């Protein structure tokens, strides 16, 4: 996916329980550009069906680079927490 400096970036994560989408989770997200942490433990939003999202504000997309997000939940019933 091609993005431009100054555009918001949306990251997605999918959580499952026994292979099915898991709703109702509390999910946090860390966002990095390369090795630099831009956002730490921000709240992700539930879209539905096990899909969660976080949008990095356009003002935080200030230079070219690889932007990555790690989503986390502490829920013990999901197939994978990170």
DSSP file (Angstrom, degrees, kcal/mol; ACC not computed):
  #  RESIDUE AA STRUCTURE BP1 BP2  ACC     N-H-->O    O-->H-N    N-H-->O    O-->H-N    TCO  KAPPA ALPHA  PHI   PSI    X-CA   Y-CA   Z-CA
    1    1 A X              0   0    0      0, 0.0     2,-0.4     0, 0.0     0, 0.0   0.000 360.0 360.0 360.0 133.6    0.0    0.0    0.0
    2    2 A X        +     0   0    0      2,-0.0     2,-0.3     0, 0.0     0, 0.0  -0.817 360.0 178.3 -96.4 133.6    1.3    3.5   -0.9
    3    3 A X        -     0   0    0     -2,-0.4     2,-0.3     6,-0.0     6,-0.1  -0.887  18.5-134.0-129.3 162.1    0.8    6.3    1.5
    4    4 A X    >   -     0   0    0     -2,-0.3     3,-1.9     4,-0.1    59,-0.1  -0.893  31.3 -96.4-118.4 148.3    1.8    9.9    1.6
    5    5 A X  T 3  S+     0   0    0     -2,-0.3    57,-0.2     1,-0.3     3,-0.1  -0.366 112.7  29.8 -56.1 135.7    3.3   12.1    4.3
    6    6 A X  T 3  S+     0   0    0     55,-2.5     2,-0.4    52,-0.4    -1,-0.3   0.393  93.9 113.8  91.5  -2.9    0.5   14.0    6.0
    7    7 A X  S <  S-     0   0    0     -3,-1.9    -1,-0.3    54,-0.2    49,-0.1  -0.833  71.5-112.0-100.5 140.0   -2.2   11.3    5.4
    8    8 A X        -     0   0    0     -2,-0.4     2,-0.4    -3,-0.1    49,-0.2  -0.357  29.2-142.8 -63.5 147.7   -3.8    9.4    8.3
    9    9 A X  E     -A   56   0A   0     47,-1.8    47,-3.4    -6,-0.1     2,-0.5  -0.964   6.6-154.0-117.7 131.4   -2.9    5.7    8.4
   10   10 A X  E     -A   55   0A   0     -2,-0.4     2,-0.3    45,-0.3    45,-0.2  -0.910   8.9-166.2-107.2 129.5   -5.4    3.0    9.5
   11   11 A X  E     -A   54   0A   0     43,-3.1    43,-2.0    -2,-0.5     2,-0.3  -0.866   5.2-158.9-111.6 146.2   -4.2   -0.3   11.0
   12   12 A X  E     -A   53   0A   0     -2,-0.3     2,-0.3    41,-0.2    41,-0.2  -0.935   9.9-176.5-127.5 148.7   -6.4   -3.4   11.4
   13   13 A X  E     -A   52   0A   0     39,-2.3    39,-3.0    -2,-0.3     2,-0.5  -0.989  13.2-149.3-140.2 148.3   -6.2   -6.5   13.6
   14   14 A X  E     -A   51   0A   0     -2,-0.3     2,-0.4    37,-0.2    37,-0.2  -0.979  11.1-164.1-122.4 124.0   -8.4   -9.6   13.7
   15   15 A X        -     0   0    0     35,-2.8     7,-2.5    -2,-0.5     2,-0.3  -0.870   8.3-171.7-109.2 140.5   -8.9  -11.5   17.0
   16   16 A X  E     -C   21   0B   0     -2,-0.4    63,-3.3     5,-0.3    64,-0.4  -0.910  19.5-157.3-128.8 156.8  -10.4  -15.0   17.1
   17   17 A X  E >  S-C   20   0B   0      3,-2.8     3,-1.7    -2,-0.3    61,-0.1  -0.979  91.3 -13.9-129.3 118.5  -11.6  -17.5   19.8
   18   18 A X  T 3  S-     0   0    0     -2,-0.4     3,-0.1     1,-0.3    -1,-0.1   0.854 131.8 -53.9  53.6  37.3  -11.5  -21.1   18.6
   19   19 A X  T 3  S+     0   0    0      1,-0.3     2,-0.3     3,-0.0    -1,-0.3   0.376 117.8 107.2  84.3  -4.1  -11.0  -19.8   15.0
   20   20 A X  E <  S-C   17   0B   0     -3,-1.7    -3,-2.8     1,-0.1    -1,-0.3  -0.806  82.6 -88.1-107.3 149.3  -14.1  -17.5   15.1
   21   21 A X  E     -C   16   0B   0     -2,-0.3     2,-0.5    -5,-0.2    29,-0.3  -0.270  41.5-143.9 -54.6 134.7  -14.1  -13.7   15.3
   22   22 A X        -     0   0    0     -7,-2.5     3,-0.3    28,-0.2    -7,-0.3  -0.917  18.5-172.5-110.3 120.2  -14.0  -12.5   18.9
   23   23 A X        +     0   0    0     -2,-0.5    29,-0.0     1,-0.2    -7,-0.0  -0.560  57.1  46.8-103.3 169.7  -16.0   -9.3   19.8
   24   24 A X  S    S+     0   0    0      1,-0.2     2,-0.2    -2,-0.2    -1,-0.2   0.680  75.5 145.2  77.5  19.9  -16.1   -7.2   23.0
   25   25 A X        -     0   0    0     -3,-0.3     2,-0.6   -10,-0.0    -1,-0.2  -0.537  52.0-129.9 -89.0 154.7  -12.4   -7.1   23.6
   26   26 A X        -     0   0    0     -2,-0.2    48,-0.5    19,-0.0     2,-0.4  -0.939  37.4-176.8 -97.1 118.4  -10.4   -4.3   25.1
   27   27 A X        -     0   0    0     -2,-0.6    17,-2.8    17,-0.4     2,-0.3  -0.962  12.5-169.1-124.8 132.5   -7.5   -3.8   22.6
   28   28 A X  E     -DE  43  72C   0     44,-2.6    44,-2.9    -2,-0.4     2,-0.4  -0.794   8.7-155.4-114.4 163.4   -4.5   -1.4   22.8
   29   29 A X  E     -DE  42  71C   0     13,-2.0    13,-2.4    -2,-0.3     2,-0.4  -0.998  11.3-157.0-143.5 141.5   -2.0   -0.6   20.1
   30   30 A X  E     - E   0  70C   0     40,-2.1    40,-2.4    -2,-0.4     2,-0.4  -0.952  16.3-160.1-112.1 137.9    1.5    0.6   19.8
   31   31 A X  E     -DE  39  69C   0      8,-2.1     7,-3.0    -2,-0.4     8,-1.8  -0.970  10.2-177.5-122.4 135.8    2.6    2.3   16.5
   32   32 A X  E     -DE  37  68C   0     36,-2.7    36,-2.5    -2,-0.4     2,-0.5  -0.934  25.6-150.7-128.7 152.2    6.2    2.8   15.4
   33   33 A X  E >  S-DE  36  67C   0      3,-2.5     3,-2.0    -2,-0.3     2,-0.3  -0.964  82.4 -46.6-115.9 108.2    8.0    4.4   12.5
   34   34 A X  T 3  S-     0   0    0     32,-2.5    34,-0.1    -2,-0.5    31,-0.0  -0.549 124.8 -24.4  62.5-125.7   11.1    2.2   12.1
   35   35 A X  T 3  S+     0   0    0     -2,-0.3     2,-0.5    -3,-0.1    -1,-0.3   0.405 116.6 103.6 -95.4   0.7   12.4    1.8   15.7
   36   36 A X  E <   -D   33   0C   0     -3,-2.0    -3,-2.5     1,-0.0     2,-0.5  -0.747  68.2-136.7 -91.1 123.6   10.7    5.1   16.9
   37   37 A X  E     +D   32   0C   0     -2,-0.5    -5,-0.3    -5,-0.2     3,-0.1  -0.674  27.4 171.0 -78.6 123.2    7.6    4.7   19.0
   38   38 A X  E     +     0   0C   0     -7,-3.0     2,-0.4    -2,-0.5    -6,-0.2   0.769  69.6  20.5 -98.8 -35.6    4.9    7.2   18.0
   39   39 A X  E     -D   31   0C   0     -8,-1.8    -8,-2.1     3,-0.0     2,-0.4  -0.999  66.2-164.1-138.5 135.8    2.0    5.9   20.0
   40   40 A X  E     -     0   0C   0     -2,-0.4   -10,-0.2   -10,-0.2    -8,-0.0  -0.984  69.0 -15.9-127.9 125.6    2.0    3.6   23.1
   41   41 A X  E    S+     0   0C   0     -2,-0.4   -11,-0.2     1,-0.2     2,-0.1   0.829  80.8 167.8  57.0  39.8   -1.0    1.7   24.5
   42   42 A X  E     -D   29   0C   0    -13,-2.4   -13,-2.0     1,-0.1     2,-0.4  -0.489  41.4-101.0 -77.9 154.6   -3.7    3.7   22.5
   43   43 A X  E     -D   28   0C   0    -15,-0.2   -15,-0.2    -2,-0.1     2,-0.2  -0.625  32.2-148.3 -80.1 129.4   -7.2    2.3   22.5
   44   44 A X        -     0   0    0    -17,-2.8   -17,-0.4    -2,-0.4     2,-0.4  -0.618  15.6-125.0 -89.4 156.7   -8.2    0.4   19.3
   45   45 A X  E     -B   53   0A   0      8,-3.1     8,-2.9    -2,-0.2     2,-0.4  -0.837  15.7-123.2-105.5 140.6  -11.9    0.5   18.2
   46   46 A X  E     +B   52   0A   0     -2,-0.4     6,-0.2     6,-0.2     3,-0.1  -0.694  24.6 179.5 -81.5 129.0  -14.0   -2.5   17.5
   47   47 A X  E     -     0   0A   0      4,-3.1     2,-0.2    -2,-0.4     5,-0.2   0.826  52.3 -93.5 -91.8 -43.1  -15.4   -2.6   14.0
   48   48 A X  E >  S+B   51   0A   0      3,-1.5     3,-1.7   -26,-0.1    -1,-0.2  -0.553  95.6  48.2 141.2 155.0  -17.3   -5.9   14.4
   49   49 A X  T 3  S-     0   0    0      1,-0.3   -28,-0.1    -2,-0.2   -27,-0.1   0.668 131.5 -50.1  64.4  18.7  -16.9   -9.7   13.9
   50   50 A X  T 3  S+     0   0    0      1,-0.3   -35,-2.8   -29,-0.3     2,-0.4   0.395 106.9 127.2  99.5  -1.5  -13.5   -9.7   15.6
   51   51 A X  E <   -AB  14  48A   0     -3,-1.7    -4,-3.1   -37,-0.2    -3,-1.5  -0.772  33.9-177.7 -95.9 132.7  -12.0   -6.8   13.6
   52   52 A X  E     -AB  13  46A   0    -39,-3.0   -39,-2.3    -2,-0.4     2,-0.3  -0.924   3.9-164.9-127.9 151.3  -10.4   -3.9   15.4
   53   53 A X  E     -AB  12  45A   0     -8,-2.9    -8,-3.1    -2,-0.3     2,-0.3  -0.933  14.3-170.1-138.1 158.9   -8.8   -0.7   14.1
   54   54 A X  E     -A   11   0A   0    -43,-2.0   -43,-3.1    -2,-0.3     2,-0.6  -0.969  13.5-152.0-144.8 134.1   -6.6    2.2   15.0
   55   55 A X  E     -A   10   0A   0     -2,-0.3     2,-0.5   -45,-0.2   -45,-0.3  -0.938   9.7-144.5-111.5 121.3   -6.1    5.3   12.9
   56   56 A X  E     -A    9   0A   0    -47,-3.4   -47,-1.8    -2,-0.6     5,-0.1  -0.725  33.7-111.1 -80.6 123.7   -2.8    7.2   13.3
   57   57 A X    >   -     0   0    0     -2,-0.5     3,-1.8   -49,-0.2     4,-0.5  -0.168  19.6-117.4 -59.4 147.6   -3.6   10.9   12.9
   58   58 A X  G >  S+     0   0    0      1,-0.3     3,-1.3     2,-0.2   -52,-0.4   0.824 112.8  62.1 -57.0 -34.4   -2.3   12.7    9.8
   59   59 A X  G 3  S+     0   0    0      1,-0.3    -1,-0.3   -54,-0.1    -2,-0.1   0.709  99.4  55.8 -66.3 -19.6   -0.1   15.0   11.9
   60   60 A X  G <  S+     0   0    0     -3,-1.8     2,-1.2     1,-0.2    -1,-0.3   0.555  88.7  78.1 -88.1  -9.3    1.9   11.9   13.2
   61   61 A X    <   +     0   0    0     -3,-1.3   -55,-2.5    -4,-0.5    -1,-0.2  -0.653  57.8 142.5 -97.3  76.0    2.7   10.8    9.6
   62   62 A X        +     0   0    0     -2,-1.2     2,-0.3   -57,-0.2    -1,-0.2   0.511  57.6  21.8-101.8  -7.1    5.5   13.4    9.3
   63   63 A X  S    S-     0   0    0     -3,-0.2   -57,-0.1   -59,-0.1    -1,-0.1  -0.985  84.8 -87.9-154.0 163.3    8.1   11.5    7.3
   64   64 A X        +     0   0    0     -2,-0.3     2,-0.3   -59,-0.1    -2,-0.1  -0.397  69.2 101.3 -69.3 149.9    8.6    8.6    5.0
   65   65 A X  S    S-     0   0    0     -2,-0.1     2,-0.7     2,-0.0    -2,-0.0  -0.902  75.1 -58.8 158.5 176.9    9.3    5.2    6.6
   66   66 A X        -     0   0    0     -2,-0.3   -32,-2.5     2,-0.0     2,-0.5  -0.795  46.7-161.9 -89.0 114.4    7.8    1.9    7.6
   67   67 A X  E     +E   33   0C   0     -2,-0.7     2,-0.3   -34,-0.2   -34,-0.2  -0.861  14.3 178.3 -98.5 126.0    4.9    2.4   10.0
   68   68 A X  E     -E   32   0C   0    -36,-2.5   -36,-2.7    -2,-0.5     2,-0.4  -0.909  14.3-156.8-128.5 155.6    3.9   -0.7   12.0
   69   69 A X  E     -E   31   0C   0     -2,-0.3     2,-0.5   -38,-0.2   -38,-0.2  -0.996   3.5-160.1-133.9 138.6    1.3   -1.4   14.7
   70   70 A X  E     -E   30   0C   0    -40,-2.4   -40,-2.1    -2,-0.4     2,-0.3  -0.980  13.9-157.6-117.4 119.3    1.2   -4.1   17.3
   71   71 A X  E     -E   29   0C   0     -2,-0.5     2,-0.3    11,-0.4   -42,-0.2  -0.741  12.9-173.6 -95.7 143.9   -2.3   -4.8   18.8
   72   72 A X  E     +E   28   0C   0    -44,-2.9   -44,-2.6    -2,-0.3     2,-0.3  -0.986  13.6 178.8-138.7 147.4   -2.6   -6.4   22.2
   73   73 A X        -     0   0    0      8,-1.2   -46,-0.1    -2,-0.3   -48,-0.0  -0.978  23.4-149.6-138.6 154.0   -5.4   -7.7   24.4
   74   74 A X        +     0   0    0    -48,-0.5     2,-0.2    -2,-0.3   -47,-0.1   0.402  56.7 127.8 -99.1   0.6   -5.2   -9.3   27.9
   75   75 A X    >   -     0   0    0    -49,-0.3     3,-0.8     1,-0.2    -2,-0.1  -0.401  50.2-154.3 -62.0 124.6   -8.3  -11.5   27.2
   76   76 A X  T 3  S+     0   0    0      1,-0.2    -1,-0.2    -2,-0.2     5,-0.1   0.562  84.5  65.9 -79.2  -8.5   -7.3  -15.1   28.0
   77   77 A X  T 3  S+     0   0    0    -60,-0.0   -59,-0.2     3,-0.0    -1,-0.2   0.578  77.8  99.1 -92.4  -9.0   -9.9  -16.6   25.7
   78   78 A X  S <  S-     0   0    0     -3,-0.8   -61,-0.3   -61,-0.1     3,-0.2  -0.409  77.4-125.2 -79.1 156.3   -8.5  -15.4   22.4
   79   79 A X  S    S+     0   0    0    -63,-3.3     2,-0.3     1,-0.3   -62,-0.1   0.834  97.9  12.9 -68.3 -32.8   -6.3  -17.6   20.2
   80   80 A X        -     0   0    0    -64,-0.4    -1,-0.3     1,-0.1   -64,-0.2  -0.967  60.6-159.5-147.7 128.6   -3.5  -15.1   20.1
   81   81 A X              0   0    0     -2,-0.3    -8,-1.2    -3,-0.2    -6,-0.1   0.776 360.0 360.0 -80.7 -27.5   -3.1  -12.0   22.4
   82   82 A X              0   0    0    -10,-0.2   -11,-0.4   -12,-0.0    -1,-0.2   0.351 360.0 360.0-119.5 360.0   -0.7  -10.0   20.1
